[in-house]
Amino acid sequence: MQWKVKSRTELPCGCTQKIMECDLENDTQETMWYCDKHYYELNKDRLNELRRQRYQLNPERERERKRVYRVNNLEKIREREREKEREQRRLYPEICRAKQREFYEKNKERINTKRSESFVCACGGKYTRCGKAKHEKTKKHLQWVEEENKKKLIEEEKWCKIEPII
């Protein structure tokens, strides 16, 4: 029994649909072969039923198989989730804004305490969490950074000047 390609058709998705032909003792049998995507769409119910049966026969093995897949494809899964979130934000911006407002209202106190939390810099200046970038651009901080760099250079020169005892 040998299958031969009877015709090829280009599908809209760019895949090729092949119509195969097989000669079975003077009886010709034809079948269509699709790409994986189209095959899944055409046989979705049957494939889901087979998957359910396989899981019922050996649930531990299937759980382990899924766990291994998640571990091996973690980055791909995360990227898919990020893409899904981006799409949701693009399609439903008003829902996203409403969720953000709701989150803010629930956590208002915690957010405001974090925002108002102040820090003391090594240069002697004070800043809040939101003002760190602005503080790092101030004259006081920049002068301190410059002095620290000079100190480090002097230290390195001292180490370089020390000659080993022979």
Secondary structure, DSSP 8 states (H G I E B T S, - for coil): --EEEEEEEE-TTS-EEEEEEEEETTEEEEEEE--HHHHHHHTHHHHHHHHHHHHHH-HHHHHHHHHHHHHHTHHHHHHHHHHHHHHHHHH-HHHHHHHHHHHHHHTHHHHHHHHH-EEE-TTS-EEEGGGHHHHHTSHHHHHHHHHHHHHHHHHHHHHHH-----
